[in-house]
Amino acid sequence: MRTTLTIDDDVAVLIEQEQQRSGASFKGTVNRLLRQGIIATRESAAPHPFVVTAFPIGVRQGQNYDNIGELLDALEGPEHR
């Protein structure tokens, strides 16, 4: 496909540097870099889901779990704040 593309000056410098480094043509360098960028974007756009594994912590006899303030006082002492 033939198209006209306006490339920012800083990007053009990077392309030219990569072209000189690799020895490839301008067209080949641009196509390779675009291909790499598109593939990298697809891979980063679909992250693996974060999965949390829950474990039962049990319930201590005599502890009131309805009031978190009282629970912290009982477990960590009144100076926890």
N, C-alpha and C positions, 0 to 999 in steps of 0.2 A: 504494500500500500504506500502510495506516495502522498505526503502531506507537508504542509508548511508549519513549522513550530518555532515560536519565539522562546529562546533560552536566556535566562537571566545571566548577567555577566559573570557572577561568581560561580555559577554552575558550569558555564562554558569553560572557565579556567580549569575547574576540576576535571571536566571531560578531556580537555586537551592534555592535562598532566597524566591522566590514566591512559590516554591514547599513546603518548610518548613512552610511558612505562611498559605497556603491553606490546607496542609495535603493531597494533591492529589499526584498521581503518577507522575514520570518524564514525561512519555508519555502523560498523561492527561494534565499536566501543559503546555507542549510544544504545544500541539494541541490547547488548549484554547487560549494561547497567540498568536499563529499564526493566528487563526480565528479572534480574536479581532483586530489584526494589519491589516489584509486584509480588514475587514469590515471598519475600520477607514480610510484606504487609499482610498477605493472606495468612501466613503462619502465626503472626503476632495478633491478628484480629480474632482468631479462634483459640483463646486460651483454654487450658484444661480446667474443668470445674474444680473449685475448692471444696473439698469434702471434709466435714468435721465428724469425727467418730465420738459419739457420746458414751460415757460410762456411768453406770449408776453409782452415786456417791453414798447411798444409804441414808438412813435417818437415825439420829441419836435419840435415845429415849430421854424425855424430859426437856427437849429443846423446842422452842416455839419458832416455827419457820414463817409465821405470818407477819412478824414485825422484824424487818432486817436490822433496825437500830438495836433492838434488844438482843438479837442474835450476835451482832458484832460486839456488844458489850460483854456478853457471856463468853465468847470465844477469844477476843483480843483484849478485853479489859476496857474500862471506861476511858482510857487515854488514847484509844485508837484514832481519834479525830485529830 
